Amino acid sequence: MGVSEEGWNLKYRHVYIKNGLGNDTLLIYHCKSKDDDVGLKTLNYEDEFKFQFRPSFFTITVFRCSFAWDGKSHFFNIYDFSRDENNCRDYYWSIMPNRPCRFNFYTRNYYICTFDYF
């Protein structure tokens, strides 16, 4: 019996990052994993950026991001296989002034904010 993509759940993951910092606040960020680098990006208020990847078969996939605005830097694991694997394939995040918040599909709001953050 072979190992299938379905059995290991190695389908693409989609990460959406939204600037929820407020009017006139530019969000600068850089996300990367051990294998992939999304690059340096900027977002205006309420703009969104999407990237996708496939979790690694051999290692635990973690995408770590640095976020900067108003002269300060913050760091957060926007995707962590250990934390996120059983949730879904689409991860919507809004970067708020004091924490990142994940979208709750049941309530249709960004209020899952109970993570170790910044």
Phi and psi in degrees as GROMACS dihedral restraints (atoms count N, CA, C in turn):
[ dihedral_restraints ]
;  ai    aj    ak    al  type     phi  dphi    fc
    3     4     5     6     1   -87.2    20    10
    4     5     6     7     1   163.4    20    10
    6     7     8     9     1   -87.3    20    10
    7     8     9    10     1   124.7    20    10
    9    10    11    12     1  -103.7    20    10
   10    11    12    13     1   160.3    20    10
   12    13    14    15     1   -58.1    20    10
   13    14    15    16     1   -41.1    20    10
   15    16    17    18     1   -63.0    20    10
   16    17    18    19     1   -41.6    20    10
   18    19    20    21     1   -63.4    20    10
   19    20    21    22     1   -33.5    20    10
   21    22    23    24     1  -100.0    20    10
   22    23    24    25     1    -0.4    20    10
   24    25    26    27     1    53.6    20    10
   25    26    27    28     1    52.3    20    10
   27    28    29    30     1  -100.2    20    10
   28    29    30    31     1    28.1    20    10
   30    31    32    33     1   -71.2    20    10
   31    32    33    34     1   162.1    20    10
   33    34    35    36     1   -58.5    20    10
   34    35    36    37     1   142.3    20    10
   36    37    38    39     1  -107.6    20    10
   37    38    39    40     1   143.2    20    10
   39    40    41    42     1  -119.1    20    10
   40    41    42    43     1   125.0    20    10
   42    43    44    45     1  -114.5    20    10
   43    44    45    46     1   126.6    20    10
   45    46    47    48     1  -114.2    20    10
   46    47    48    49     1   129.3    20    10
   48    49    50    51     1  -119.1    20    10
   49    50    51    52     1   125.5    20    10
   51    52    53    54     1  -117.4    20    10
   52    53    54    55     1   141.3    20    10
   54    55    56    57     1   -83.3    20    10
   55    56    57    58     1   107.3    20    10
   57    58    59    60     1  -110.9    20    10
   58    59    60    61     1    27.6    20    10
   60    61    62    63     1   -81.2    20    10
   61    62    63    64     1   -23.0    20    10
   63    64    65    66     1   122.0    20    10
   64    65    66    67     1   164.8    20    10
   66    67    68    69     1   -53.9    20    10
   67    68    69    70     1   141.4    20    10
   69    70    71    72     1    63.4    20    10
   70    71    72    73     1    14.1    20    10
   72    73    74    75     1  -107.8    20    10
   73    74    75    76     1   114.7    20    10
   75    76    77    78     1   -84.7    20    10
   76    77    78    79     1   131.3    20    10
   78    79    80    81     1  -100.3    20    10
   79    80    81    82     1   124.2    20    10
   81    82    83    84     1  -111.6    20    10
   82    83    84    85     1   129.9    20    10
   84    85    86    87     1  -147.3    20    10
   85    86    87    88     1   160.2    20    10
   87    88    89    90     1  -143.5    20    10
   88    89    90    91     1   120.0    20    10
   90    91    92    93     1  -117.9    20    10
   91    92    93    94     1   140.0    20    10
   93    94    95    96     1  -157.4    20    10
   94    95    96    97     1   156.7    20    10
   96    97    98    99     1  -116.5    20    10
   97    98    99   100     1  -174.5    20    10
   99   100   101   102     1   -62.6    20    10
  100   101   102   103     1   -32.1    20    10
  102   103   104   105     1  -105.7    20    10
  103   104   105   106     1   -22.6    20    10
  105   106   107   108     1  -131.6    20    10
  106   107   108   109     1   147.5    20    10
  108   109   110   111     1  -128.2    20    10
  109   110   111   112     1   116.7    20    10
  111   112   113   114     1   -74.4    20    10
  112   113   114   115     1   -25.9    20    10
  114   115   116   117     1    97.4    20    10
  115   116   117   118     1   172.1    20    10
  117   118   119   120     1   -80.8    20    10
  118   119   120   121     1   128.8    20    10
  120   121   122   123     1  -132.0    20    10
  121   122   123   124     1   158.4    20    10
  123   124   125   126     1  -130.8    20    10
  124   125   126   127     1   145.7    20    10
  126   127   128   129     1  -134.2    20    10
  127   128   129   130     1   133.2    20    10
  129   130   131   132     1   -77.3    20    10
  130   131   132   133     1   166.7    20    10
  132   133   134   135     1   -54.0    20    10
  133   134   135   136     1   131.8    20    10
  135   136   137   138     1    67.8    20    10
  136   137   138   139     1     2.7    20    10
  138   139   140   141     1   -78.3    20    10
  139   140   141   142     1   160.0    20    10
  141   142   143   144     1  -135.8    20    10
  142   143   144   145     1   146.1    20    10
  144   145   146   147     1  -127.9    20    10
  145   146   147   148     1   142.7    20    10
  147   148   149   150     1  -122.4    20    10
  148   149   150   151     1   139.2    20    10
  150   151   152   153     1  -135.5    20    10
  151   152   153   154     1   160.4    20    10
  153   154   155   156     1  -135.1    20    10
  154   155   156   157     1   158.3    20    10
  156   157   158   159     1  -161.8    20    10
  157   158   159   160     1   167.7    20    10
  159   160   161   162     1  -111.9    20    10
  160   161   162   163     1   131.9    20    10
  162   163   164   165     1   -57.9    20    10
  163   164   165   166     1   146.1    20    10
  165   166   167   168     1   -70.1    20    10
  166   167   168   169     1   141.1    20    10
  168   169   170   171     1   -75.4    20    10
  169   170   171   172     1   -28.8    20    10
  171   172   173   174     1  -102.5    20    10
  172   173   174   175     1   -23.4    20    10
  174   175   176   177     1  -131.0    20    10
  175   176   177   178     1   168.4    20    10
  177   178   179   180     1   -82.2    20    10
  178   179   180   181     1   119.6    20    10
  180   181   182   183     1   -78.9    20    10
  181   182   183   184     1   128.7    20    10
  183   184   185   186     1  -136.5    20    10
  184   185   186   187     1   127.2    20    10
  186   187   188   189     1  -105.7    20    10
  187   188   189   190     1   114.7    20    10
  189   190   191   192     1  -102.1    20    10
  190   191   192   193     1   134.9    20    10
  192   193   194   195     1  -122.5    20    10
  193   194   195   196     1   142.4    20    10
  195   196   197   198     1  -102.9    20    10
  196   197   198   199     1   136.6    20    10
  198   199   200   201     1  -123.0    20    10
  199   200   201   202     1   137.1    20    10
  201   202   203   204     1  -136.2    20    10
  202   203   204   205     1   138.2    20    10
  204   205   206   207     1  -162.5    20    10
  205   206   207   208     1   152.8    20    10
  207   208   209   210     1    49.1    20    10
  208   209   210   211     1    36.4    20    10
  210   211   212   213     1    76.9    20    10
  211   212   213   214     1     8.6    20    10
  213   214   215   216     1  -120.1    20    10
  214   215   216   217     1   148.2    20    10
  216   217   218   219     1  -113.0    20    10
  217   218   219   220     1   146.2    20    10
  219   220   221   222     1  -138.9    20    10
  220   221   222   223     1   155.4    20    10
  222   223   224   225     1  -131.8    20    10
  223   224   225   226     1   143.2    20    10
  225   226   227   228     1  -158.2    20    10
  226   227   228   229     1   142.5    20    10
  228   229   230   231     1   -82.3    20    10
  229   230   231   232     1   101.1    20    10
  231   232   233   234     1   -71.0    20    10
  232   233   234   235     1   -26.7    20    10
  234   235   236   237     1  -140.7    20    10
  235   236   237   238     1   128.6    20    10
  237   238   239   240     1  -135.6    20    10
  238   239   240   241     1   112.9    20    10
  240   241   242   243     1   -49.2    20    10
  241   242   243   244     1   -42.5    20    10
  243   244   245   246     1   -62.7    20    10
  244   245   246   247     1   -33.9    20    10
  246   247   248   249     1   -90.5    20    10
  247   248   249   250     1   -37.8    20    10
  249   250   251   252     1  -105.6    20    10
  250   251   252   253     1   -13.2    20    10
  252   253   254   255     1   -53.6    20    10
  253   254   255   256     1   -42.3    20    10
  255   256   257   258     1   -87.3    20    10
  256   257   258   259     1     1.8    20    10
  258   259   260   261     1   -81.5    20    10
  259   260   261   262     1   -59.8    20    10
  261   262   263   264     1  -173.1    20    10
  262   263   264   265     1  -169.9    20    10
  264   265   266   267     1  -109.1    20    10
  265   266   267   268     1   -13.1    20    10
  267   268   269   270     1  -116.6    20    10
  268   269   270   271     1   126.7    20    10
  270   271   272   273     1  -122.8    20    10
  271   272   273   274     1   110.4    20    10
  273   274   275   276     1  -103.4    20    10
  274   275   276   277     1   124.1    20    10
  276   277   278   279     1  -123.7    20    10
  277   278   279   280     1   141.5    20    10
  279   280   281   282     1  -117.5    20    10
  280   281   282   283     1   126.3    20    10
  282   283   284   285     1   -87.6    20    10
  283   284   285   286     1   111.1    20    10
  285   286   287   288     1   -97.3    20    10
  286   287   288   289     1   167.5    20    10
  288   289   290   291     1   -58.6    20    10
  289   290   291   292     1   -32.3    20    10
  291   292   293   294     1  -116.5    20    10
  292   293   294   295     1    -0.9    20    10
  294   295   296   297     1  -176.3    20    10
  295   296   297   298     1   158.3    20    10
  297   298   299   300     1   -84.9    20    10
  298   299   300   301     1   141.9    20    10
  300   301   302   303     1  -126.3    20    10
  301   302   303   304     1   134.3    20    10
  303   304   305   306     1   -94.1    20    10
  304   305   306   307     1   146.6    20    10
  306   307   308   309     1   -72.2    20    10
  307   308   309   310     1   135.4    20    10
  309   310   311   312     1  -102.4    20    10
  310   311   312   313     1   114.0    20    10
  312   313   314   315     1   -69.3    20    10
  313   314   315   316     1   -21.2    20    10
  315   316   317   318     1   -76.8    20    10
  316   317   318   319     1   -41.2    20    10
  318   319   320   321     1   -95.7    20    10
  319   320   321   322     1   -12.8    20    10
  321   322   323   324     1    63.8    20    10
  322   323   324   325     1    34.7    20    10
  324   325   326   327     1  -135.1    20    10
  325   326   327   328     1   157.7    20    10
  327   328   329   330     1   -88.7    20    10
  328   329   330   331     1    91.4    20    10
  330   331   332   333     1  -140.4    20    10
  331   332   333   334     1     7.1    20    10
  333   334   335   336     1   -83.8    20    10
  334   335   336   337     1    91.7    20    10
  336   337   338   339     1  -123.4    20    10
  337   338   339   340     1    25.9    20    10
  339   340   341   342     1   -97.7    20    10
  340   341   342   343     1    46.5    20    10
  342   343   344   345     1  -109.6    20    10
  343   344   345   346     1   159.4    20    10
  345   346   347   348     1   -66.2    20    10
  346   347   348   349     1   127.4    20    10
  348   349   350   351     1  -141.6    20    10
  349   350   351   352     1   163.2    20    10
